[in-house]
Amino acid sequence: MAEHGGLKIVSLSHNMAAGKSHVGLVWESDPSQSLGLEVPFGCSLEQLPAEAERAVRALSTELASIAVSLRP
C-alpha cells in the first residue's frame, strides 16, 4: 500500500440553519484527494484538530466493517 502521509485541515464551516459543522481535509501527499466530515456543531479552531481526528477514526472504523459488493 502506498504511503499517504497525513491529512491537512483546510476548512471549517458552520451551517447555522442546520446546526451542523463540517471540516474539510486533504491528503498531504496528494491535495487533489479530499474528505469532508461532520464535527460537533460550533467546533472552535482550538478543538478542531482533535475533533477532526476523532471523525476520521470513526469513519475508518465504520468503513472497516462495511461489506463491498457488486449488485446487478
Secondary structure per residue as TSV (DSSP state, phi and psi in degrees):
chain	resnum	aa	ss	phi	psi
A	1	M	-	360.0	139.3
A	2	A	-	-71.6	147.9
A	3	E	-	-75.0	127.6
A	4	H	-	-106.4	-7.4
A	5	G	-	69.5	-143.0
A	6	G	-	-114.2	-172.9
A	7	L	E	-110.1	143.0
A	8	K	E	-115.7	131.9
A	9	I	E	-75.2	127.2
A	10	V	E	-120.1	-14.4
A	11	S	E	-158.6	157.4
A	12	L	E	-142.7	126.6
A	13	S	E	-129.8	146.5
A	14	H	E	-120.2	122.0
A	15	N	E	-97.1	101.0
A	16	M	T	-64.0	-38.5
A	17	A	T	-66.3	-41.2
A	18	A	T	-88.7	-14.2
A	19	G	T	66.9	39.4
A	20	K	E	-131.6	150.1
A	21	S	E	-126.0	146.3
A	22	H	E	-134.1	141.6
A	23	V	E	-106.6	140.5
A	24	G	E	-106.7	132.6
A	25	L	E	-128.6	151.1
A	26	V	E	-131.7	153.3
A	27	W	E	-71.4	132.3
A	28	E	S	-63.7	-34.5
A	29	S	S	-80.2	-17.2
A	30	D	-	-156.2	86.1
A	31	P	T	-60.4	-9.7
A	32	S	T	-75.1	-14.3
A	33	Q	-	-93.8	123.5
A	34	S	E	-131.5	163.9
A	35	L	E	-148.2	136.2
A	36	G	E	-121.6	130.6
A	37	L	E	-135.8	150.6
A	38	E	E	-77.5	139.5
A	39	V	E	-126.0	167.0
A	40	P	-	-55.0	138.7
A	41	F	T	-57.9	133.9
A	42	G	T	79.8	11.7
A	43	C	-	-50.7	132.1
A	44	S	-	-87.4	165.3
A	45	L	T	-62.5	-32.2
A	46	E	T	-68.2	-36.6
A	47	Q	T	-81.2	-19.0
A	48	L	H	-57.4	-48.6
A	49	P	H	-56.7	-44.1
A	50	A	H	-67.9	-41.9
A	51	E	H	-68.7	-36.5
A	52	A	H	-65.3	-43.3
A	53	E	H	-64.2	-40.2
A	54	R	H	-60.6	-42.5
A	55	A	H	-66.1	-40.8
A	56	V	H	-63.6	-44.9
A	57	R	H	-64.1	-39.5
A	58	A	H	-64.2	-42.0
A	59	L	H	-63.1	-43.1
A	60	S	H	-59.7	-43.7
A	61	T	H	-63.7	-43.8
A	62	E	H	-62.8	-45.4
A	63	L	H	-65.4	-32.9
A	64	A	H	-63.1	-24.5
A	65	S	T	-104.6	5.3
A	66	I	-	-91.0	131.5
A	67	A	-	-80.3	139.1
A	68	V	-	-108.7	129.3
A	69	S	-	-142.9	160.1
A	70	L	-	-108.0	118.1
A	71	R	-	-116.1	125.7
A	72	P	-	-67.7	360.0
